[in-house]
Amino acid sequence: MDHSKTLFAIYKYDFHKAAEQMLEAEDEPPRYVADKNVKIAQRCFASLFDQGTINNLVKSNKKGETIPLANDVLAKSNGIMIWRVNNSLIRELWLREGKDQNGIDTYNEEELISMPYCHVLIDNRPGVCLMAIEKSTAWNNKPDILRNKLLENFNRILVAKFGIEMRIEARMNPVDVWNFVHDRIYVHHDYVRKVSFSFQNPKRINKTGDMDVKSERLKAMLDIAEISNALKSHFTMEYDQSTTHMVSQKNRDLAEMVHLCSRNGYDISITFNEYQTYRINDYVKTYYPMPANVLLGSAMTELRLDGRTELQAWFDTIIEETKNYINESEIPRRRNKHCS
């Protein structure tokens, strides 16, 4: 893993009147945005950061107690903000106190409170409405956890102050499985650790023309499932960095397995070293890297030769490269893509 870069999950947000009609933010560049309601909603949202921090940002612990979350705006310029949200974690420790009268060690339970932080980047320029949440151990490397906390807090404040609500949805890339594997290996310099294939016993399903199998190895796997009268069969292949090149369409047996899965609703999952498991028919959540020194430097102040700051250019790249992506709610419940 390249520790000089930090991954950010990309989200699209929009606004609507509380319990009323939607006021969706446009995908067009700022000069084309005409809906004044969206501009008003974005100004309302931006006003939450005017004091440097968002008051009353909280979460609930396992006991149902309310815990404040410290946060501060590190920089703000031209509608873009660098924000930092701290989590509040309590760890229970048993520390040795000494020995009792019988010479046995005695321990005392103590609580250790830590406040690890997570960066949140917000592009609130007119009509853009993008949010990038750092993949941070502060939130268990799951940006969606912080997204849900932020949405809960934002809406509590926005409804009370302005009568509007926000929706934050992950941006999703509707890629073909082979395109995704190629990008992870050759663009993100990741590698495949495991491929798992799960299929039903051919005797227990309605066969179609798409069930024709050419690979002798795959036929053998299906035959074993039939002979054993199993409901399902599972086959897993493990790889390391030196053999991951075998996970491609040039591997005809694997290519046919993927093809069979996509046509018949079987399950195939590909686990990478850095990325979480990709499953066939998944739409991939969008992550973008950022050099670690950008947030520590002058990303919001110094202009590049093209007249943009580093952070503006970073968001503009995301806008361009994700223009054909979809939002989380737009994912169909069931997709049967052909991955031949």
C-alpha positions in Angstrom: 0.0 0.0 0.0 1.2 3.5 -0.9 1.3 5.3 2.5 2.1 8.6 0.8 -1.5 8.8 -0.4 -4.8 8.8 1.5 -8.0 7.3 0.0 -11.2 9.3 0.1 -14.7 7.8 -0.6 -16.7 10.1 -2.9 -20.3 11.1 -2.1 -22.9 13.2 -3.9 -25.3 15.2 -1.7 -28.5 17.1 -2.5 -31.2 18.9 -0.6 -35.0 18.8 -0.3 -37.6 20.5 1.8 -38.4 18.5 4.9 -41.1 15.9 4.0 -41.7 17.7 0.7 -40.5 17.8 -2.9 -36.9 17.3 -3.9 -34.5 20.2 -4.8 -31.8 18.2 -6.6 -28.4 19.8 -7.2 -27.5 19.9 -10.8 -24.5 18.0 -12.3 -23.8 20.9 -14.7 -20.9 23.3 -14.1 -21.7 26.3 -11.9 -22.5 28.7 -14.8 -25.4 26.5 -15.9 -27.1 26.1 -12.5 -30.4 28.0 -12.6 -32.4 26.6 -9.7 -32.3 29.3 -7.0 -33.7 26.8 -4.5 -30.5 24.7 -4.7 -28.3 27.8 -4.3 -30.3 28.8 -1.2 -30.0 25.3 0.2 -26.3 25.2 -0.4 -25.9 28.6 1.3 -27.8 27.3 4.3 -25.5 24.3 4.5 -22.4 26.4 4.2 -23.6 28.7 7.0 -23.2 25.7 9.4 -19.4 26.1 9.0 -19.3 29.8 9.4 -18.2 29.7 13.1 -15.4 27.3 12.3 -17.1 24.2 13.9 -20.5 22.7 13.8 -22.1 22.9 17.2 -23.7 19.9 18.8 -22.2 17.3 16.6 -22.9 14.0 18.5 -23.1 10.3 18.4 -24.6 7.7 20.8 -22.6 5.0 22.5 -23.7 1.4 23.3 -25.4 2.6 26.4 -27.5 5.1 24.5 -25.6 8.0 26.0 -24.9 11.1 23.8 -21.2 11.8 23.2 -20.1 15.1 21.6 -17.8 14.8 18.6 -15.1 17.5 18.4 -14.6 19.0 14.9 -13.0 22.0 13.3 -12.7 23.6 9.9 -9.1 23.6 8.8 -9.5 25.7 5.7 -12.3 27.2 3.6 -12.1 29.0 0.2 -14.4 29.5 -2.8 -17.0 27.0 -1.6 -14.5 24.2 -0.8 -13.8 23.2 2.8 -11.3 21.0 4.6 -13.0 19.7 7.7 -11.8 17.4 10.4 -14.2 15.3 12.6 -12.9 13.4 15.6 -14.4 10.2 16.8 -14.6 9.4 20.5 -13.4 5.9 21.4 -13.4 4.3 24.8 -11.2 1.2 25.4 -11.4 -0.8 28.6 -8.0 -1.7 30.1 -7.2 -3.9 33.1 -4.1 -2.6 34.8 -2.2 -4.5 37.5 -2.5 -2.7 40.9 -0.3 -5.0 43.0 -0.8 -8.2 45.0 -3.4 -9.2 47.5 -2.6 -10.8 50.9 -2.2 -14.2 49.3 0.4 -12.9 46.8 -2.0 -13.0 43.8 -1.9 -10.1 41.3 -4.9 -7.7 41.5 -6.2 -5.6 38.6 -8.3 -2.5 38.3 -10.4 -1.7 35.3 -9.8 1.7 33.7 -11.2 3.4 30.6 -8.9 5.0 28.0 -10.5 7.7 25.9 -9.0 8.5 22.5 -10.1 10.9 19.8 -8.7 9.8 16.4 -9.6 12.2 13.6 -10.9 11.9 10.0 -10.7 14.4 7.2 -13.9 15.4 5.3 -13.5 17.4 2.1 -16.6 19.3 0.9 -17.0 20.9 -2.5 -20.0 23.2 -2.0 -19.5 25.2 -5.2 -22.8 26.0 -6.9 -24.2 22.8 -8.4 -21.2 20.6 -7.5 -22.2 19.2 -4.1 -19.5 16.6 -3.6 -18.2 15.3 -0.3 -15.0 13.2 0.2 -14.6 11.2 3.4 -11.2 9.8 4.3 -10.9 6.1 4.7 -9.6 6.3 8.3 -9.1 3.9 11.2 -10.9 6.6 13.3 -14.1 5.1 11.8 -13.0 1.5 11.3 -11.9 2.3 7.7 -15.6 2.5 6.7 -16.4 6.0 5.4 -20.1 5.1 5.3 -20.2 5.0 9.2 -19.1 8.6 9.3 -21.4 9.5 6.4 -24.4 8.2 8.4 -23.3 10.1 11.5 -22.9 13.3 9.5 -26.2 12.9 7.7 -28.0 12.4 11.0 -26.4 15.5 12.5 -26.7 17.7 9.5 -30.4 17.0 9.1 -31.1 17.5 12.8 -29.6 21.0 12.4 -30.9 21.8 8.9 -34.5 20.8 9.7 -34.5 22.9 12.8 -32.9 26.0 11.3 -34.0 26.0 7.7 -36.7 23.4 7.2 -34.6 21.5 4.7 -33.0 18.0 4.7 -29.9 16.6 3.0 -29.3 13.3 1.3 -25.7 11.9 1.0 -25.2 9.0 -1.4 -22.1 7.2 -2.4 -21.0 7.6 -6.0 -20.9 4.2 -7.7 -19.0 3.1 -10.8 -21.0 0.6 -13.0 -17.9 -1.2 -14.2 -17.5 -4.6 -15.9 -15.8 -7.1 -13.7 -12.8 -7.3 -16.0 -12.4 -3.6 -16.3 -12.4 -3.3 -12.5 -9.8 -6.1 -12.1 -7.6 -4.4 -14.7 -7.9 -1.0 -13.0 -7.1 -2.4 -9.6 -4.0 -4.2 -10.8 -2.5 -1.7 -13.3 -3.9 1.7 -12.2 -4.1 1.3 -8.5 -1.2 -1.2 -8.3 -3.2 -3.6 -6.2 -3.2 -7.4 -6.6 -5.7 -10.2 -6.2 -5.5 -12.4 -3.1 -8.5 -14.7 -3.6 -11.2 -15.7 -6.1 -14.2 -17.6 -4.9 -16.8 -19.3 -7.1 -20.1 -20.5 -5.7 -22.7 -22.3 -7.9 -25.8 -24.4 -7.5 -26.1 -28.1 -8.4 -27.1 -28.1 -12.1 -29.7 -30.8 -11.4 -31.5 -28.5 -8.9 -32.1 -25.6 -11.2 -33.9 -25.0 -14.5 -31.3 -25.3 -17.2 -31.1 -22.8 -20.0 -29.1 -22.5 -23.2 -26.6 -20.4 -21.2 -25.7 -23.4 -19.1 -23.6 -24.9 -21.9 -20.1 -25.3 -20.6 -17.0 -25.6 -22.7 -14.3 -25.8 -20.1 -13.5 -29.4 -19.2 -12.3 -28.2 -15.7 -15.5 -26.4 -15.1 -17.6 -29.4 -16.3 -15.7 -31.5 -13.8 -16.6 -29.1 -11.0 -20.3 -29.2 -12.0 -20.2 -33.0 -12.3 -18.8 -33.3 -8.8 -21.7 -31.2 -7.5 -24.2 -33.5 -9.3 -22.6 -36.7 -8.1 -22.5 -35.6 -4.5 -26.1 -34.3 -4.8 -25.0 -31.1 -3.0 -27.2 -28.0 -3.0 -24.2 -25.8 -3.7 -20.5 -26.1 -4.5 -17.8 -23.6 -3.6 -14.4 -23.3 -5.2 -11.7 -20.9 -4.1 -8.4 -20.0 -5.7 -5.7 -18.1 -3.8 -3.0 -15.9 -5.4 -0.1 -13.7 -4.5 1.5 -10.7 -6.2 3.5 -12.9 -8.6 0.5 -14.9 -9.8 -2.3 -12.3 -9.9 -1.8 -11.8 -13.7 -3.7 -15.1 -14.0 -6.9 -13.3 -13.1 -7.8 -12.1 -16.5 -9.9 -13.0 -19.5 -6.9 -14.7 -21.0 -7.5 -17.4 -18.3 -10.2 -19.1 -20.3 -11.5 -21.3 -17.5 -11.9 -18.3 -15.2 -13.4 -16.2 -17.9 -16.0 -18.9 -18.5 -16.7 -19.1 -14.7 -17.4 -15.4 -14.7 -19.5 -15.7 -17.8 -21.5 -18.5 -16.2 -22.0 -16.5 -13.1 -23.3 -13.4 -14.9 -25.8 -15.4 -16.9 -27.2 -17.6 -14.2 -27.0 -15.6 -11.0 -24.2 -17.6 -9.5 -21.8 -15.9 -7.1 -18.2 -15.0 -7.8 -16.1 -12.8 -5.5 -12.6 -11.3 -6.0 -10.7 -10.2 -2.9 -7.8 -7.8 -3.4 -5.0 -6.9 -1.1 -6.1 -3.3 -0.5 -9.6 -3.2 -1.8 -12.5 -5.0 -0.2 -14.1 -7.9 -1.9 -15.6 -7.3 -5.3 -18.6 -9.4 -6.2 -20.0 -9.9 -9.7 -22.8 -7.6 -10.5 -21.6 -5.1 -7.9 -21.4 -1.5 -8.6 -18.1 -0.2 -7.1 -18.0 2.6 -4.6 -15.7 5.3 -5.8 -12.4 6.0 -4.0 -9.9 8.6 -5.0 -6.3 9.0 -3.7 -4.8 12.2 -2.5 -1.1 12.8 -1.7 -0.8 13.1 2.1 1.1 16.3 1.8 -1.7 18.1 0.1 -3.8 18.5 3.2 -0.8 19.6 5.1 0.3 22.2 2.6 -1.2 25.1 0.6 -3.9 23.1 -1.3 -6.5 25.9 -0.6 -4.3 29.0 -1.2 -1.6 28.7 -3.8 -2.8 28.8 -7.4 -1.5 26.5 -10.1 -0.6 27.6 -13.6 -4.2 27.0 -14.7 -5.5 29.4 -12.0 -6.9 26.7 -9.8 -5.9 25.5 -6.3 -4.7 21.9 -5.8 -8.0 21.0 -4.1 -10.1 22.6 -6.8 -8.2 20.6 -9.5 -8.6 17.4 -7.4 -12.4 17.9 -7.2 -12.6 18.9 -10.9 -10.8 15.7 -11.9 -13.4 13.7 -9.9 -16.3 15.6 -11.5 -15.0 14.8 -14.9 -14.1 11.2 -14.3 -17.4 10.4 -12.5 -19.8 12.2 -14.8 -21.2 8.9 -16.0 -21.4 7.3 -12.6 -24.6 6.8 -10.6 -25.6 7.5 -7.0 -26.2 4.7 -4.5 -30.1 4.8 -4.7 -29.9 4.3 -8.5 -28.5 0.8 -8.3 -31.0 -1.8 -9.5 -31.8 -4.5 -6.9 -30.8 -7.2 -9.4 -28.4 -6.8 -12.3 -27.6 -9.6 -14.8 -24.6 -8.2 -16.7 -22.9 -10.2 -19.4 -19.2 -10.4 -18.6 -17.9 -12.5 -21.4 
